[in-house]
Amino acid sequence: MNEWLPGAWVLDVVLAGLVVEGLVLGWLHRHWRIGPAPADVAAGLAAGFALMLALRLNVPERLDGPTLILLAGSGVLHLFDLARRWPRALRVRQEALAE
């Protein structure tokens, strides 16, 4: 019926992306002291991962349109949240360097 809709593999990509994001943010903060501290984003990433995993375990063979729209919206909101946290992390770093 809806052959054009992507399969549940999209959620696998999102889950892998969340893991990579957490690792990259941790590495950037540890080695370059840029970006938000891992503790500031860990809870949000873990919650997002748990929600995506729950959806993945209960999703049918194909994702429907509303699910894809909500998934895309969730990703956009996550990026806004991360962008909001990033400047604050830079200010804290600059203040620490100034002392």
Secondary structure in CASP SS format (residue, H / E / C, confidence):
PFRMAT SS
TARGET T0000
AUTHOR 0000-0000-0000
METHOD secondary structure of the structure
MODEL  1
M C 1.00
N C 1.00
E C 1.00
W C 1.00
L C 1.00
P C 1.00
G E 1.00
A C 1.00
W H 1.00
V H 1.00
L H 1.00
D H 1.00
V H 1.00
V H 1.00
L H 1.00
A H 1.00
G H 1.00
L H 1.00
V H 1.00
V H 1.00
E H 1.00
G H 1.00
L H 1.00
V H 1.00
L H 1.00
G H 1.00
W H 1.00
L H 1.00
H H 1.00
R H 1.00
H H 1.00
W H 1.00
R C 1.00
I C 1.00
G C 1.00
P C 1.00
A C 1.00
P H 1.00
A H 1.00
D H 1.00
V H 1.00
A H 1.00
A H 1.00
G H 1.00
L H 1.00
A H 1.00
A H 1.00
G H 1.00
F H 1.00
A H 1.00
L H 1.00
M H 1.00
L H 1.00
A H 1.00
L H 1.00
R H 1.00
L H 1.00
N H 1.00
V C 1.00
P C 1.00
E C 1.00
R E 1.00
L C 1.00
D C 1.00
G H 1.00
P H 1.00
T H 1.00
L H 1.00
I H 1.00
L H 1.00
L H 1.00
A H 1.00
G H 1.00
S H 1.00
G H 1.00
V H 1.00
L H 1.00
H H 1.00
L H 1.00
F H 1.00
D H 1.00
L H 1.00
A H 1.00
R H 1.00
R H 1.00
W H 1.00
P H 1.00
R H 1.00
A H 1.00
L H 1.00
R H 1.00
V H 1.00
R H 1.00
Q H 1.00
E H 1.00
A H 1.00
L H 1.00
A H 1.00
E C 1.00
END
